[in-house]
Amino acid sequence: MARGLCFRLNFVLLILALCIATASSYKLHANYTGQNFFGPWNFFTAGDPTHGVVDYVNQQTAQQKGYIGVQNGAVYIGSDHTTKATGRGRQSVRISTKDLFNGGLFIMDLQHMPTGCGTWPAWWLVGPNWPSGGEIDIIEGVNKATVDQSTLHTNAGCNMNNVNANMFTGHMVSKNCLGNSGCGITGSGNSYGAPFNAARGGVFVTEWTNTFIRMYYFSRNNIPGDLNSASPNPDGWGKPYAYFALGGDCPASHFHDHTIVINLTFCGDWAGNVFNAQCPNMGTCSDYVKNNPQAFTEAYCLINYVTVFT
């Protein structure tokens, strides 16, 4: 009897220990915020790989022209919205972390995201030798979109054909992760664009492990209490809006050595191709972006923080 009671007590203590270990398994790796935000990032200045009407500038130019800065503690990342564009296109910013990641918990608290016809902003992770190192798009949309789309891009041999739809609350729009199209899931209404900004933004979280990649979006009034703690525990947050299984149909080896990227391009392979349908009677996307600087006063990010746990 005593031995049985001791066994049961030890079993309960073991379960509690496992739960505590799971909840506290993440350790803070980096907190990008405030005046020190841009130090650990590289500024990309080459031509846009997605063929956008954009001229990505270096850090010095971005600072001088006011495309980056800090406003009331929040990090501002924007683009030119005062002059007509020439050359490669409208001046903007694309940055990537100097650190590489092979999993973790990636959190962005965002007050405002770029929106408007011609815009194509994104927060994403990407590996080397695209698409062989994989790509994880967390926040992405174009033009006047009001719903976020999260997408994986890989080389051959990755699909989501057998993912259980009950694992997430969003809508899967494509299951083959190969190349430019990728496998994508859309989130809830008002998770992107003008409605997102009107609601004072929210928090996006991506958890990347060896067995899954799942994504959460929390509106400003529904952020979990432990999210900003030293030990956030995604298992207590309910269903994610996106869930991608890694394993048999999509080996985890498709994703490795990722940098975090934040960028704003214009037109390009996505926004440009659907511009006439989503923004009718405005001419070509290229002409619109180059000749209407006043249309891009809302084309900026205002970020409270980006935090990474590994």
Secondary structure, 3 states (H helix, E strand, C coil): CHHHHHHHHHHHHHHHHHHHHHHCCCCEEEEECHHHCCCCEEECCCCCCCCECEEECCHHHHHHCCCEEEECCEEEECCCCCCCCCCCCEEECEEEECCCECCEEEEEEEEECCCCCCEEEEEEEECCCCCCCCEEEEEECCCCCCEEEEEEEECCCCECCCCCHHHCCCEECCCECECCCCEEEEEEECCCHHHHHHCCCEEEEEEECCCEEEEEEEECCCCCCCCCCCCCCHHHCCCCCEEEECCCCCCHHHCCCEEEEEEEEEEHHHHHCCHHHHCCCCCCHHHHHHHCHHHHCCCCEEEEEEEEEC
